[in-house]
Amino acid sequence: MCFIFLQIDAATWGIDWEGPVGTPDPEAAVEVPLAPQNMQQTVEGHLRLHIDPFLTSEEFGVDIYRRALSMAQDSVAAQV
């Protein structure tokens, strides 16, 4: 049995040097509006009031995470 060990450069791993080169699309530019300064504190405070981190879960906490995510999204949508 013969093993071949190759040196892999992490900086260029996954680059297809023979592949096509993409061209920038000026219409694909995305403008992200600035969030209100206190949004993070507001959402965090809302979650701390309504989500108990010590709740029991049959889904390894996924159900609690989904509920918190939904509440955070609703809170952000109400602020924007």
Distance bins in CASP14 RR format, pairs under 12 A and 6 or more apart:
PFRMAT RR
TARGET T0000
AUTHOR 0000-0000-0000
RMODE 2
METHOD distances of the structure
MODEL  1
6 13 0 0 0 0 0 1 0 0 0 0 0
7 13 0 0 0 0 0 1 0 0 0 0 0
8 14 0 0 0 0 1 0 0 0 0 0 0
8 15 0 0 0 0 0 1 0 0 0 0 0
9 15 0 0 0 0 1 0 0 0 0 0 0
15 21 0 0 0 0 0 1 0 0 0 0 0
16 22 0 0 0 0 0 1 0 0 0 0 0
22 28 0 0 0 0 0 1 0 0 0 0 0
32 80 0 0 0 0 0 1 0 0 0 0 0
33 39 0 0 0 0 0 1 0 0 0 0 0
33 76 0 0 0 0 0 1 0 0 0 0 0
33 79 0 0 0 0 0 1 0 0 0 0 0
33 80 0 0 0 0 1 0 0 0 0 0 0
34 80 0 0 0 0 0 1 0 0 0 0 0
35 41 0 0 0 0 0 1 0 0 0 0 0
35 42 0 0 0 0 0 1 0 0 0 0 0
35 43 0 0 0 0 0 1 0 0 0 0 0
35 76 0 0 0 0 1 0 0 0 0 0 0
35 79 0 0 0 0 1 0 0 0 0 0 0
35 80 0 0 0 0 1 0 0 0 0 0 0
36 42 0 0 0 0 1 0 0 0 0 0 0
36 43 0 0 0 0 0 1 0 0 0 0 0
36 75 0 0 0 0 0 1 0 0 0 0 0
36 76 0 0 0 0 1 0 0 0 0 0 0
36 78 0 0 0 0 0 1 0 0 0 0 0
36 79 1 0 0 1 0 0 0 0 0 0 0
36 80 0 0 0 0 1 0 0 0 0 0 0
37 79 0 0 0 0 0 1 0 0 0 0 0
38 44 0 0 0 0 0 1 0 0 0 0 0
38 45 0 0 0 0 0 1 0 0 0 0 0
38 46 0 0 0 0 0 1 0 0 0 0 0
38 75 0 0 0 0 0 1 0 0 0 0 0
38 79 0 0 0 0 1 0 0 0 0 0 0
39 45 0 0 0 0 0 1 0 0 0 0 0
39 46 0 0 0 0 0 1 0 0 0 0 0
39 72 0 0 0 0 0 1 0 0 0 0 0
39 75 0 0 0 0 1 0 0 0 0 0 0
39 76 1 0 0 1 0 0 0 0 0 0 0
39 77 0 0 0 0 0 1 0 0 0 0 0
39 78 0 0 0 0 0 1 0 0 0 0 0
39 79 1 0 1 0 0 0 0 0 0 0 0
39 80 0 0 0 0 1 0 0 0 0 0 0
40 46 0 0 0 0 0 1 0 0 0 0 0
40 47 0 0 0 0 0 1 0 0 0 0 0
40 72 0 0 0 0 0 1 0 0 0 0 0
40 75 0 0 0 0 0 1 0 0 0 0 0
40 76 0 0 0 0 1 0 0 0 0 0 0
40 79 0 0 0 0 0 1 0 0 0 0 0
41 47 0 0 0 0 0 1 0 0 0 0 0
41 48 0 0 0 0 0 1 0 0 0 0 0
41 75 0 0 0 0 0 1 0 0 0 0 0
41 79 0 0 0 0 0 1 0 0 0 0 0
42 48 0 0 0 0 0 1 0 0 0 0 0
42 49 0 0 0 0 0 1 0 0 0 0 0
42 71 0 0 0 0 0 1 0 0 0 0 0
42 72 0 0 0 0 0 1 0 0 0 0 0
42 75 1 0 0 1 0 0 0 0 0 0 0
42 76 0 0 0 0 1 0 0 0 0 0 0
42 78 0 0 0 0 1 0 0 0 0 0 0
42 79 1 0 0 1 0 0 0 0 0 0 0
42 80 0 0 0 0 0 1 0 0 0 0 0
43 49 0 0 0 0 0 1 0 0 0 0 0
43 50 0 0 0 0 0 1 0 0 0 0 0
43 51 0 0 0 0 0 1 0 0 0 0 0
43 68 0 0 0 0 1 0 0 0 0 0 0
43 69 0 0 0 0 0 1 0 0 0 0 0
43 71 0 0 0 0 1 0 0 0 0 0 0
43 72 1 0 1 0 0 0 0 0 0 0 0
43 73 0 0 0 0 1 0 0 0 0 0 0
43 74 0 0 0 0 1 0 0 0 0 0 0
43 75 1 0 1 0 0 0 0 0 0 0 0
43 76 1 0 0 1 0 0 0 0 0 0 0
43 77 0 0 0 0 0 1 0 0 0 0 0
43 78 0 0 0 0 0 1 0 0 0 0 0
43 79 0 0 0 0 1 0 0 0 0 0 0
43 80 0 0 0 0 0 1 0 0 0 0 0
44 50 0 0 0 0 0 1 0 0 0 0 0
44 51 0 0 0 0 0 1 0 0 0 0 0
44 68 0 0 0 0 0 1 0 0 0 0 0
44 71 0 0 0 0 0 1 0 0 0 0 0
44 72 0 0 0 0 1 0 0 0 0 0 0
44 75 0 0 0 0 1 0 0 0 0 0 0
44 76 0 0 0 0 0 1 0 0 0 0 0
45 51 0 0 0 0 1 0 0 0 0 0 0
45 68 0 0 0 0 0 1 0 0 0 0 0
45 71 0 0 0 0 0 1 0 0 0 0 0
45 72 0 0 0 0 0 1 0 0 0 0 0
45 75 0 0 0 0 1 0 0 0 0 0 0
46 68 0 0 0 0 1 0 0 0 0 0 0
46 70 0 0 0 0 0 1 0 0 0 0 0
46 71 1 0 0 1 0 0 0 0 0 0 0
46 72 1 0 0 1 0 0 0 0 0 0 0
46 73 0 0 0 0 0 1 0 0 0 0 0
46 74 0 0 0 0 1 0 0 0 0 0 0
46 75 1 0 1 0 0 0 0 0 0 0 0
46 76 0 0 0 0 1 0 0 0 0 0 0
46 78 0 0 0 0 1 0 0 0 0 0 0
46 79 0 0 0 0 0 1 0 0 0 0 0
47 53 0 0 0 0 1 0 0 0 0 0 0
47 64 0 0 0 0 0 1 0 0 0 0 0
47 65 0 0 0 0 0 1 0 0 0 0 0
47 67 0 0 0 0 1 0 0 0 0 0 0
47 68 1 0 1 0 0 0 0 0 0 0 0
47 69 0 0 0 0 1 0 0 0 0 0 0
47 70 0 0 0 0 0 1 0 0 0 0 0
47 71 1 0 0 1 0 0 0 0 0 0 0
47 72 1 0 0 1 0 0 0 0 0 0 0
47 73 0 0 0 0 0 1 0 0 0 0 0
47 74 0 0 0 0 0 1 0 0 0 0 0
47 75 0 0 0 0 1 0 0 0 0 0 0
47 76 0 0 0 0 0 1 0 0 0 0 0
48 68 0 0 0 0 0 1 0 0 0 0 0
48 71 0 0 0 0 0 1 0 0 0 0 0
48 72 0 0 0 0 0 1 0 0 0 0 0
48 75 0 0 0 0 0 1 0 0 0 0 0
49 68 0 0 0 0 0 1 0 0 0 0 0
49 71 0 0 0 0 1 0 0 0 0 0 0
49 75 0 0 0 0 0 1 0 0 0 0 0
50 64 0 0 0 0 0 1 0 0 0 0 0
50 67 0 0 0 0 1 0 0 0 0 0 0
50 68 0 0 0 0 1 0 0 0 0 0 0
50 70 0 0 0 0 0 1 0 0 0 0 0
50 71 1 0 0 1 0 0 0 0 0 0 0
50 72 0 0 0 0 0 1 0 0 0 0 0
50 74 0 0 0 0 0 1 0 0 0 0 0
50 75 0 0 0 0 1 0 0 0 0 0 0
51 57 0 0 0 0 0 1 0 0 0 0 0
51 61 0 0 0 0 0 1 0 0 0 0 0
51 63 0 0 0 0 0 1 0 0 0 0 0
51 64 1 0 0 1 0 0 0 0 0 0 0
51 65 0 0 0 0 1 0 0 0 0 0 0
51 66 0 0 0 0 0 1 0 0 0 0 0
51 67 1 0 0 1 0 0 0 0 0 0 0
51 68 1 0 1 0 0 0 0 0 0 0 0
51 69 0 0 0 0 0 1 0 0 0 0 0
51 70 0 0 0 0 0 1 0 0 0 0 0
51 71 1 0 0 1 0 0 0 0 0 0 0
51 72 0 0 0 0 1 0 0 0 0 0 0
51 75 0 0 0 0 0 1 0 0 0 0 0
52 61 0 0 0 0 0 1 0 0 0 0 0
52 64 0 0 0 0 1 0 0 0 0 0 0
52 67 0 0 0 0 0 1 0 0 0 0 0
52 68 0 0 0 0 0 1 0 0 0 0 0
53 61 0 0 0 0 1 0 0 0 0 0 0
53 64 1 0 0 1 0 0 0 0 0 0 0
53 65 0 0 0 0 0 1 0 0 0 0 0
53 67 0 0 0 0 0 1 0 0 0 0 0
53 68 0 0 0 0 1 0 0 0 0 0 0
54 61 0 0 0 0 0 1 0 0 0 0 0
54 64 0 0 0 0 1 0 0 0 0 0 0
55 61 0 0 0 0 1 0 0 0 0 0 0
55 62 0 0 0 0 0 1 0 0 0 0 0
55 63 0 0 0 0 1 0 0 0 0 0 0
55 64 1 0 1 0 0 0 0 0 0 0 0
55 65 0 0 0 0 0 1 0 0 0 0 0
55 67 0 0 0 0 1 0 0 0 0 0 0
55 68 0 0 0 0 0 1 0 0 0 0 0
56 63 0 0 0 0 0 1 0 0 0 0 0
56 64 0 0 0 0 1 0 0 0 0 0 0
57 63 1 0 1 0 0 0 0 0 0 0 0
57 64 1 0 1 0 0 0 0 0 0 0 0
57 65 0 0 0 0 1 0 0 0 0 0 0
57 66 0 0 0 0 0 1 0 0 0 0 0
57 67 0 0 0 0 0 1 0 0 0 0 0
57 68 0 0 0 0 0 1 0 0 0 0 0
58 64 0 0 0 0 0 1 0 0 0 0 0
59 65 0 0 0 0 1 0 0 0 0 0 0
59 66 0 0 0 0 1 0 0 0 0 0 0
59 67 0 0 0 0 0 1 0 0 0 0 0
60 66 0 0 0 0 0 1 0 0 0 0 0
61 67 0 0 0 0 1 0 0 0 0 0 0
61 68 0 0 0 0 1 0 0 0 0 0 0
61 69 0 0 0 0 0 1 0 0 0 0 0
62 68 0 0 0 0 0 1 0 0 0 0 0
62 69 0 0 0 0 0 1 0 0 0 0 0
63 69 0 0 0 0 0 1 0 0 0 0 0
63 70 0 0 0 0 0 1 0 0 0 0 0
64 70 0 0 0 0 0 1 0 0 0 0 0
64 71 0 0 0 0 0 1 0 0 0 0 0
65 71 0 0 0 0 0 1 0 0 0 0 0
65 72 0 0 0 0 0 1 0 0 0 0 0
66 72 0 0 0 0 0 1 0 0 0 0 0
66 73 0 0 0 0 0 1 0 0 0 0 0
67 73 0 0 0 0 0 1 0 0 0 0 0
67 74 0 0 0 0 0 1 0 0 0 0 0
68 74 0 0 0 0 0 1 0 0 0 0 0
68 75 0 0 0 0 0 1 0 0 0 0 0
69 75 0 0 0 0 0 1 0 0 0 0 0
69 76 0 0 0 0 0 1 0 0 0 0 0
70 76 0 0 0 0 0 1 0 0 0 0 0
70 77 0 0 0 0 0 1 0 0 0 0 0
71 77 0 0 0 0 0 1 0 0 0 0 0
71 78 0 0 0 0 0 1 0 0 0 0 0
72 78 0 0 0 0 0 1 0 0 0 0 0
72 79 0 0 0 0 0 1 0 0 0 0 0
73 79 0 0 0 0 0 1 0 0 0 0 0
73 80 0 0 0 0 0 1 0 0 0 0 0
74 80 0 0 0 0 0 1 0 0 0 0 0
END
